């Protein structure tokens, strides 16, 4: 540096490799909660991403598995503990409560009524739309075993998977949300 002047040398190099690496743009959601409002949000985002042409995986674990349960009772062989879990947990989407202001189920009924009056798709319609648009619905097999949920009790279109399934999907995603 001489008398306030800074000198820099710039060296131009030629690019040896002109390949463009495509970054992953899939979306992965982990649904841990069995709350109606959180589930609606997850499926709205999943449907939006699928409509944008993104690969979408929703991984359901623990209380989120109740979302995937068929509403009618399915006869399966279960231990006493598994039977108790089955009785205590909601079966299907119509039995889900709100995370706040549930008021013994009245809050969930109110939210559903407001959604209908505003022309917003119901949770059941959002799930069907997601399936039709190729969204992967993955039930955590380990959580199913812990909670005594059997494959026969789940709605159609659900695959079973473990942590490797989630991690593999996450590697193909540029966004993972835990709900």
C-alpha positions in Angstrom: 0.0 0.0 0.0 1.5 3.3 -1.1 0.0 6.6 -0.3 -3.5 5.3 0.3 -3.7 3.1 -2.8 -4.4 -0.6 -2.5 -3.2 -2.9 -5.2 -4.8 -6.3 -5.9 -3.9 -9.0 -8.4 -6.7 -10.9 -10.0 -6.0 -14.2 -11.7 -8.5 -15.5 -14.2 -8.8 -19.3 -14.4 -10.7 -21.5 -16.9 -13.4 -23.8 -15.6 -12.5 -27.4 -16.0 -15.9 -28.9 -15.4 -19.1 -27.2 -16.7 -21.6 -29.7 -15.2 -24.5 -28.3 -13.2 -25.5 -30.2 -10.2 -29.3 -30.3 -9.7 -30.2 -29.8 -6.0 -32.9 -31.9 -4.4 -36.3 -30.2 -4.2 -38.5 -32.7 -2.5 -40.4 -32.0 0.7 -40.5 -34.3 3.7 -42.9 -33.9 6.7 -42.8 -35.8 10.0 -46.2 -35.9 11.5 -45.7 -36.7 15.2 -48.8 -34.9 16.4 -52.3 -36.3 16.2 -54.0 -32.9 16.4 -56.5 -31.9 13.8 -55.2 -28.4 13.1 -51.6 -29.6 12.7 -52.7 -32.4 10.5 -54.7 -30.1 8.2 -51.7 -27.8 7.9 -49.4 -30.7 7.0 -51.7 -31.9 4.3 -52.3 -28.4 2.9 -48.5 -27.9 2.6 -48.0 -31.4 1.1 -50.7 -30.9 -1.5 -49.3 -27.5 -2.4 -45.8 -29.0 -2.9 -47.2 -31.9 -4.9 -49.1 -29.4 -7.1 -45.7 -27.7 -7.8 -44.4 -31.0 -9.0 -42.3 -31.8 -5.9 -41.8 -35.3 -4.5 -43.5 -35.3 -1.1 -43.2 -37.8 1.7 -45.2 -37.6 5.0 -43.8 -39.8 7.7 -46.2 -40.6 10.5 -44.9 -41.6 13.9 -46.4 -42.0 17.4 -49.6 -40.0 17.8 -49.6 -39.1 14.1 -50.3 -42.7 13.3 -53.9 -42.2 14.6 -54.5 -40.1 11.5 -54.0 -43.1 9.3 -56.2 -45.5 11.3 -59.4 -46.6 9.7 -62.5 -45.3 11.5 -64.0 -48.7 12.0 -62.7 -51.3 14.3 -60.6 -54.0 12.6 -60.3 -57.4 14.3 -56.7 -58.2 14.9 -54.7 -60.3 17.4 -53.3 -58.0 20.1 -51.8 -58.1 23.6 -53.7 -56.6 26.5 -51.5 -53.5 26.4 -52.0 -53.1 22.6 -55.8 -53.4 23.1 -55.6 -50.7 25.8 -53.7 -48.4 23.5 -56.3 -49.0 20.8 -59.1 -48.1 23.1 -57.5 -44.9 24.3 -56.3 -43.6 21.0 -58.6 -41.9 18.4 -59.5 -44.0 15.4 -59.5 -42.1 12.2 -59.5 -38.4 11.3 -63.0 -37.6 12.5 -61.9 -38.3 16.1 -59.0 -35.9 16.1 -59.1 -33.0 18.5 -57.6 -29.5 18.2 -54.2 -28.7 19.8 -55.8 -25.6 21.5 -59.4 -24.8 22.4 -60.6 -28.3 21.8 -63.4 -27.9 24.4 -64.2 -31.6 24.6 -64.4 -32.0 20.8 -66.6 -28.9 20.2 -63.5 -26.9 18.9 -62.8 -29.6 16.2 -66.5 -29.5 15.1 -66.4 -25.7 14.9 -63.2 -25.7 12.8 -64.6 -28.2 10.4 -67.8 -26.2 10.1 -65.9 -22.9 9.4 -63.7 -24.7 6.9 -66.8 -26.0 5.1 -68.4 -22.6 5.1 -65.2 -21.0 3.6 -64.9 -23.7 0.9 -61.8 -25.2 2.4 -61.3 -28.9 1.7 -61.9 -31.2 4.7 -59.0 -33.2 6.1 -60.4 -36.3 4.5 -60.5 -34.6 1.1 -56.9 -33.3 1.6 -55.7 -36.8 2.4 -57.5 -38.2 -0.7 -56.0 -35.5 -2.9 -52.5 -36.1 -1.5 -52.8 -39.8 -2.3 -54.1 -39.0 -5.8 -51.1 -36.7 -6.4 -48.6 -39.3 -5.4 -47.7 -38.1 -1.9 -46.0 -40.9 -0.1 -47.7 -41.7 3.2 -45.3 -43.7 5.4 -46.2 -45.2 8.8 -43.4 -45.7 11.2 -43.2 -49.4 11.7 -41.4 -49.2 15.0 -44.0 -46.8 16.4 -46.7 -49.1 15.2 -45.2 -52.0 17.1 -44.9 -49.9 20.2 -48.5 -48.6 20.1 -50.0 -51.9 18.9 -51.2 -50.7 15.6 -51.4 -53.3 12.8 -51.1 -52.7 9.0 -54.7 -53.9 8.5 -55.9 -51.0 10.7 -54.4 -48.4 8.4 -56.2 -46.7 5.4 -55.3 -47.8 1.9 -52.3 -46.2 0.3 -50.0 -46.2 3.3 -46.6 -47.9 3.2 -44.6 -49.0 6.2 -41.1 -47.8 6.8 -38.5 -47.0 9.4 -36.0 -44.3 10.1 -34.0 -45.2 7.0 -37.1 -44.5 4.9 -37.4 -41.0 6.5 -33.7 -40.3 6.2 -33.7 -41.4 2.6 -36.6 -39.1 1.8 -34.9 -36.3 3.7 -31.7 -36.7 1.6 -33.9 -36.0 -1.6 -35.5 -33.0 0.0 -34.5 -29.4 0.5 -37.1 -29.0 3.3 -38.1 -31.2 6.2 -40.7 -30.2 8.7 -41.5 -31.8 12.0 -45.2 -31.3 12.9 
